[in-house]
Amino acid sequence: MLFVTGSAPRSRRARKNLAAALKSLGLDSVKAMEIDLIDRPEKTVTYSVFATPALLRMDEAGEMRVLYGDLSDESKLLEFLRDLVD
């Protein structure tokens, strides 16, 4: 899930960086569920998201991992996404 705030510059960069990372991993057909917290502010409580942009992953056991920021640190982002390829 990608949490954003409308078309704010950091949200736009996060969208672009996530798309580029997925493409580099051969996962360009994967699309993150996007949640705009301007439209759905209650999701901050549901998912304990305290800043945007934020990329959240949940594993089979329900454990959540979150990566905050505009996803411009490519190495961190690729590591965060790496097990999607397995």
Beta strands, then each sheet from edge to edge (+ up, - down):
strand 1: 2-4
strand 2: 34-36
strand 3: 54-58
strand 4: 64-68
sheet 1: 2+ 1+ 3- 4+
end
